Amino acid sequence: MKFLPIALLFISNIFMSFAWYGHLKNTHSALWFAIVSSWGIAFFEYCFSIPANRIGSQFFTVAQLKIIQEVITLVVFSGFSVLYLKQEFKLNYIYAFLCLIGAVYFMFKK
C-alpha cells in the first residue's frame, strides 16, 4: 500500500506533462483551445494526485511527499520531452537527477 501513492503520482505526472506541455507539439491551434484542452487534461491529473497525497500522507510527511513528487516530475518530464516532444536528453538532466537523489536522501534520513 505504501507504493500506491507513488504509482498514482506517476500517473498524475503523465497527465500533467500533457496538460502543461503537450500543446507545444501543435502550436498551430488557437491559444484558447490549448488552454481549454489543458484544463480538461488537468482534471484527470487531479483525479490521481489528490488520492495520491491523501493516501501518501498516511506513510510520508508532507515534505517527503513533495520531494517524491518532484523526483517523479523530473523523471516523467524527461521521458515526455525526449519521447513525445523529441527534445534532446542532455547531460545536465543527469546532474539534476543526482541533486534530487541527494534531496531524497536528506529528506528521508532519520
Backbone bond lengths (Angstrom), bond angles and torsions (degrees), N, CA, C in turn:
res aa  C-N    CA-C-N  psi(-1)  N-CA   C-N-CA  omega(-1)  CA-C   N-CA-C  phi
1 M - - - 1.461 - - 1.525 111.44 -
2 K 1.318 117.14 -26.27 1.460 121.16 -178.51 1.536 111.43 -66.96
3 F 1.344 117.00 -24.33 1.457 119.80 -178.77 1.526 112.72 -90.37
4 L 1.331 117.37 -10.65 1.454 120.79 178.61 1.527 112.28 -58.95
5 P 1.332 119.34 -46.48 1.467 117.96 179.20 1.529 112.30 -62.18
6 I 1.310 117.51 -33.97 1.461 120.64 178.79 1.522 110.01 -66.89
7 A 1.319 116.98 -43.18 1.469 120.56 177.25 1.522 110.76 -62.84
8 L 1.329 116.99 -43.12 1.468 120.80 178.46 1.525 111.54 -63.68
9 L 1.327 116.95 -37.30 1.468 119.94 177.70 1.530 111.32 -66.83
10 F 1.318 117.64 -35.81 1.466 120.11 175.51 1.529 110.26 -61.01
11 I 1.330 116.17 -48.52 1.464 120.21 179.89 1.533 110.34 -61.94
12 S 1.305 115.55 -44.38 1.460 121.38 178.54 1.525 111.26 -56.81
13 N 1.310 116.54 -44.42 1.468 120.32 -178.13 1.522 113.01 -70.29
14 I 1.305 117.41 -28.14 1.468 119.30 174.45 1.521 109.22 -64.88
15 F 1.328 116.46 -47.33 1.466 119.67 177.43 1.524 110.91 -60.54
16 M 1.336 117.09 -43.75 1.459 119.52 -176.67 1.521 111.80 -67.06
17 S 1.318 117.61 -35.25 1.470 119.47 176.84 1.526 110.39 -61.22
18 F 1.332 116.62 -41.97 1.469 119.46 177.15 1.523 111.04 -67.89
19 A 1.343 117.25 -38.51 1.461 120.12 -179.80 1.530 111.30 -65.17
20 W 1.318 116.85 -43.72 1.463 119.88 -176.11 1.521 113.79 -82.57
21 Y 1.318 117.49 -36.07 1.469 119.37 -170.13 1.522 114.56 -123.49
22 G 1.321 118.94 -11.89 1.456 121.08 -177.28 1.518 113.61 -59.49
23 H 1.322 116.38 -34.00 1.464 120.84 -179.35 1.522 112.95 -66.54
24 L 1.319 118.25 -15.86 1.463 121.00 -179.53 1.526 112.25 -69.61
25 K 1.311 116.81 -18.26 1.457 120.55 177.71 1.529 111.03 -77.14
26 N 1.326 116.98 -23.91 1.470 122.45 -179.09 1.524 109.83 -127.39
27 T 1.304 117.77 70.09 1.466 121.12 -175.79 1.520 113.04 -76.83
28 H 1.329 117.48 -1.07 1.464 119.98 179.22 1.527 112.49 -78.70
29 S 1.323 118.12 -16.67 1.466 120.05 179.37 1.527 109.61 -76.72
30 A 1.316 115.13 160.34 1.460 120.98 -179.32 1.527 110.58 -65.04
31 L 1.312 115.72 146.45 1.465 120.92 -179.58 1.527 111.01 -60.20
32 W 1.312 117.78 -41.65 1.467 120.14 -179.89 1.526 110.81 -60.07
33 F 1.334 117.00 -36.85 1.463 120.74 178.82 1.528 110.44 -66.74
34 A 1.326 116.67 -40.32 1.467 120.71 177.54 1.528 110.54 -62.48
35 I 1.327 116.19 -40.44 1.468 120.46 -179.62 1.529 110.66 -65.70
36 V 1.322 117.22 -49.75 1.463 121.22 -178.66 1.528 110.81 -63.87
37 S 1.327 116.80 -41.93 1.465 120.66 178.28 1.527 110.63 -62.68
38 S 1.313 115.84 -42.65 1.469 119.90 179.58 1.518 111.33 -63.63
39 W 1.313 117.50 -39.28 1.473 120.51 176.07 1.520 110.59 -60.21
40 G 1.331 115.83 -42.67 1.463 119.84 179.43 1.512 112.33 -62.28
41 I 1.315 116.43 -41.43 1.468 120.98 178.51 1.528 109.99 -69.00
42 A 1.332 116.41 -39.98 1.471 120.69 -178.23 1.526 111.49 -63.20
43 F 1.338 117.78 -28.51 1.463 119.97 176.15 1.529 110.27 -55.71
44 F 1.325 116.45 -45.00 1.465 120.45 -179.30 1.529 111.00 -69.24
45 E 1.328 116.26 -31.69 1.463 119.81 175.23 1.527 109.65 -59.76
46 Y 1.314 116.71 -44.81 1.458 121.25 179.58 1.529 111.74 -66.35
47 C 1.325 116.99 -32.49 1.464 120.54 178.51 1.530 111.81 -63.09
48 F 1.328 117.16 -21.17 1.463 121.03 177.22 1.533 111.91 -103.11
49 S 1.334 117.37 -36.58 1.473 118.76 -175.27 1.523 113.02 -72.52
50 I 1.323 117.37 -37.50 1.469 119.35 -179.58 1.531 110.86 -64.33
51 P 1.347 119.06 -50.00 1.475 117.94 175.85 1.527 112.56 -62.10
52 A 1.340 116.68 -36.15 1.468 119.37 179.01 1.520 110.77 -59.15
53 N 1.314 116.81 -43.36 1.467 120.30 -179.03 1.523 111.88 -74.36
54 R 1.323 117.22 -37.08 1.465 120.21 177.06 1.524 110.63 -62.38
55 I 1.342 116.01 -49.63 1.464 120.48 -179.75 1.522 110.19 -68.72
56 G 1.318 115.77 -43.30 1.462 120.86 -178.07 1.512 113.89 -62.02
57 S 1.337 116.99 -30.12 1.467 119.61 -179.28 1.525 112.35 -68.42
58 Q 1.339 116.95 -12.50 1.464 120.50 175.16 1.527 111.69 -78.34
59 F 1.344 116.59 -19.41 1.460 121.54 -175.58 1.525 113.66 -116.49
60 F 1.331 116.29 -25.98 1.466 121.50 -173.83 1.524 109.80 -128.29
61 T 1.334 115.27 157.37 1.462 118.92 170.58 1.530 107.71 -74.65
62 V 1.310 116.54 164.76 1.468 120.18 178.45 1.530 110.19 -62.18
63 A 1.310 117.69 -39.02 1.465 120.74 178.27 1.534 110.85 -63.69
64 Q 1.322 116.79 -40.94 1.466 119.97 177.55 1.529 110.64 -65.01
65 L 1.327 117.08 -41.20 1.462 120.24 176.94 1.529 111.43 -60.00
66 K 1.321 116.06 -40.16 1.466 120.05 -179.45 1.521 110.96 -65.39
67 I 1.312 117.70 -42.89 1.466 120.76 178.47 1.526 110.37 -64.88
68 I 1.329 117.27 -42.25 1.471 120.53 176.58 1.523 109.47 -58.49
69 Q 1.329 116.10 -45.67 1.461 120.60 -178.55 1.522 111.12 -62.83
70 E 1.312 118.38 -40.52 1.474 121.34 -179.92 1.523 111.71 -65.12
71 V 1.326 116.69 -41.02 1.470 120.65 177.41 1.524 109.54 -63.17
72 I 1.323 116.39 -46.38 1.463 120.21 179.04 1.520 110.24 -61.24
73 T 1.320 117.16 -41.80 1.463 120.93 179.02 1.517 111.33 -57.46
74 L 1.317 117.58 -46.42 1.468 119.65 -179.45 1.525 112.05 -67.30
75 V 1.307 117.01 -38.63 1.466 120.10 178.83 1.527 109.86 -64.39
76 V 1.329 116.16 -50.12 1.462 120.38 -178.86 1.526 110.24 -64.17
77 F 1.340 116.63 -45.04 1.461 119.02 -177.96 1.521 111.89 -63.92
78 S 1.312 117.45 -38.01 1.471 119.76 178.33 1.526 110.49 -61.14
79 G 1.316 116.02 -47.20 1.465 119.29 177.31 1.513 111.83 -63.20
80 F 1.320 117.03 -42.44 1.461 122.10 179.47 1.524 111.23 -61.42
81 S 1.321 116.07 -46.73 1.462 118.79 -176.80 1.525 112.03 -67.22
82 V 1.319 117.47 -35.27 1.467 120.83 -179.99 1.530 110.61 -77.93
83 L 1.331 117.34 -48.58 1.465 120.84 -173.48 1.526 113.76 -79.65
84 Y 1.328 117.26 -40.83 1.462 120.14 -175.77 1.529 112.83 -93.52
85 L 1.331 115.85 -47.45 1.464 119.44 -177.77 1.523 113.35 -88.98
86 K 1.343 116.09 -5.87 1.476 122.34 177.90 1.532 112.29 59.90
87 Q 1.327 115.75 37.71 1.461 121.69 175.70 1.521 109.42 -85.95
88 E 1.305 115.95 153.17 1.462 121.15 179.61 1.529 110.31 -76.07
89 F 1.329 116.59 135.70 1.466 121.26 173.93 1.520 107.52 -81.38
90 K 1.312 118.03 125.82 1.462 122.63 -174.58 1.521 111.41 -110.52
91 L 1.289 115.41 157.27 1.458 122.61 178.37 1.526 111.06 -59.28
92 N 1.310 117.44 -31.30 1.468 121.40 178.71 1.526 111.36 -58.64
93 Y 1.330 117.56 -31.74 1.466 120.71 178.60 1.522 110.00 -61.83
94 I 1.316 116.52 -40.37 1.471 120.41 179.64 1.523 109.93 -65.15
95 Y 1.329 117.07 -41.51 1.462 120.30 177.83 1.535 110.44 -62.03
96 A 1.331 116.91 -41.20 1.466 120.61 178.46 1.533 110.24 -63.76
97 F 1.328 117.07 -40.85 1.458 120.57 177.69 1.524 110.67 -61.71
98 L 1.315 116.99 -42.27 1.466 120.29 179.16 1.528 110.86 -61.62
99 C 1.316 116.87 -39.92 1.465 120.02 177.41 1.527 110.63 -64.13
100 L 1.335 116.35 -39.87 1.464 119.21 178.33 1.513 112.37 -67.75
101 I 1.311 116.67 -34.84 1.463 119.32 175.77 1.527 109.34 -61.34
102 G 1.325 116.17 -39.33 1.463 120.25 175.19 1.525 110.99 -63.14
103 A 1.320 117.38 -40.94 1.460 120.81 178.44 1.527 111.06 -63.41
104 V 1.317 116.36 -41.55 1.465 120.79 177.66 1.525 110.12 -62.68
105 Y 1.319 116.32 -44.35 1.459 120.54 -179.91 1.526 110.67 -57.08
106 F 1.338 116.28 -50.00 1.466 119.74 -177.52 1.530 112.36 -68.98
107 M 1.320 117.58 -32.34 1.462 120.84 -179.43 1.524 110.90 -68.91
108 F 1.326 117.27 -34.95 1.459 120.29 -176.52 1.525 113.07 -98.99
109 K 1.337 117.38 -2.08 1.465 120.71 178.88 1.518 109.34 -67.33
110 K 1.295 116.06 133.37 1.480 121.96 -178.40 1.507 111.19 -73.36
